[in-house]
């Protein structure tokens, strides 16, 4: 029985594809790195990856030529333990650096959010207090004006025209009280 019953290109093609995908991914990462402190880490990752790629290419070439001697296979396995491991460590260092930057950016964003929230609360308090005070004064003015209008209308309805209508202001309530004063005066003249 044959131990290897399929073409070696099955393995070498898959290996070539993985090398190509890994190189494209590393280049994509390189385009995303814009921090000066990350550039040496990226350079180390690229260097380690290039060394690993070279060992893989040597093994791929030997396998494609059906060269399965122990030295070739031992070099391939050693590359997995050394160059591959160095590449992984370099990529992990780069990842840790980028995560630290992202974590700091998130903390900075949260601090800006809390500052904006504090500013909004202060603005609402500073702007809201005068608005509340003005509302209280307006409601008080309206209440006293309507109470005076109600008392005047009640007195006129009961026939008491002796009470003078006091009005002030040029707003709607002042206008209403002025009209009621005119009505009282007109009724008083007509009756007298």
ChimeraX attribute file (.defattr): number of C-alpha atoms within 10 A of each C-alpha:
attribute: neighborCount
match mode: 1-to-1
recipient: residues
	/A:1	4
	/A:2	5
	/A:3	5
	/A:4	7
	/A:5	7
	/A:6	9
	/A:7	10
	/A:8	14
	/A:9	13
	/A:10	10
	/A:11	14
	/A:12	19
	/A:13	13
	/A:14	11
	/A:15	16
	/A:16	16
	/A:17	12
	/A:18	12
	/A:19	17
	/A:20	13
	/A:21	12
	/A:22	14
	/A:23	16
	/A:24	12
	/A:25	11
	/A:26	17
	/A:27	14
	/A:28	11
	/A:29	12
	/A:30	16
	/A:31	8
	/A:32	9
	/A:33	15
	/A:34	9
	/A:35	11
	/A:36	8
	/A:37	12
	/A:38	18
	/A:39	14
	/A:40	12
	/A:41	18
	/A:42	21
	/A:43	14
	/A:44	19
	/A:45	22
	/A:46	19
	/A:47	16
	/A:48	22
	/A:49	24
	/A:50	15
	/A:51	17
	/A:52	22
	/A:53	20
	/A:54	14
	/A:55	20
	/A:56	23
	/A:57	17
	/A:58	15
	/A:59	23
	/A:60	22
	/A:61	13
	/A:62	17
	/A:63	18
	/A:64	17
	/A:65	10
	/A:66	11
	/A:67	14
	/A:68	13
	/A:69	10
	/A:70	9
	/A:71	10
	/A:72	16
	/A:73	15
	/A:74	13
	/A:75	15
	/A:76	19
	/A:77	15
	/A:78	13
	/A:79	20
	/A:80	16
	/A:81	11
	/A:82	14
	/A:83	21
	/A:84	20
	/A:85	15
	/A:86	20
	/A:87	21
	/A:88	15
	/A:89	15
	/A:90	21
	/A:91	20
	/A:92	14
	/A:93	17
	/A:94	23
	/A:95	15
	/A:96	12
	/A:97	16
	/A:98	16
	/A:99	12
	/A:100	12
	/A:101	14
	/A:102	12
	/A:103	12
	/A:104	12
	/A:105	12
	/A:106	12
	/A:107	12
	/A:108	12
	/A:109	12
	/A:110	12
	/A:111	12
	/A:112	12
	/A:113	12
	/A:114	12
	/A:115	12
	/A:116	12
	/A:117	12
	/A:118	12
	/A:119	12
	/A:120	12
	/A:121	13
	/A:122	12
	/A:123	12
	/A:124	12
	/A:125	13
	/A:126	11
	/A:127	11
	/A:128	13
	/A:129	12
	/A:130	11
	/A:131	13
	/A:132	12
	/A:133	11
	/A:134	12
	/A:135	12
	/A:136	12
	/A:137	12
	/A:138	12
	/A:139	12
	/A:140	12
	/A:141	13
	/A:142	15
	/A:143	13
	/A:144	13
	/A:145	20
	/A:146	16
	/A:147	12
	/A:148	17
	/A:149	22
	/A:150	13
	/A:151	14
	/A:152	22
	/A:153	19
	/A:154	12
	/A:155	15
	/A:156	18
	/A:157	10
	/A:158	9
	/A:159	12
	/A:160	13
	/A:161	20
	/A:162	11
	/A:163	12
	/A:164	11
	/A:165	19
	/A:166	14
	/A:167	18
	/A:168	11
	/A:169	10
	/A:170	10
	/A:171	8
	/A:172	11
	/A:173	20
	/A:174	18
	/A:175	14
	/A:176	16
	/A:177	23
	/A:178	19
	/A:179	14
	/A:180	20
	/A:181	21
	/A:182	13
	/A:183	15
	/A:184	23
	/A:185	16
	/A:186	12
	/A:187	14
	/A:188	15
	/A:189	10
	/A:190	8
	/A:191	8
	/A:192	5
